[in-house]
Amino acid sequence: MKEKRKIVVGNPQKVIQQLYDLKTMYEANEVMIVTITHSYEDRLKSYELIANEWMNDC
C-alpha cells in the first residue's frame, strides 16, 4: 500500500497528479481542497490555478 500523505505541494500539474493519485488510492468520489496561505489573494490564486489545471485535465 502507498504511503498516506497529509499534504499536496507543487506546481499545478504536480498537484493535480497527486490529487488524482489520492482520489484513486482512497476510491473517493470527490475531492475537497483547503489551501493555507498568508493572504486571501494568494489563496484565491491557488484555487484558480488548481481549478484551471483540473478543467484542462478533464
Secondary structure, DSSP 8 states (H G I E B T S, - for coil): -----S---SSHHHHHHHHHHHHHHHT-S--------SSHHHHHHHHHHHHHHHHHH-
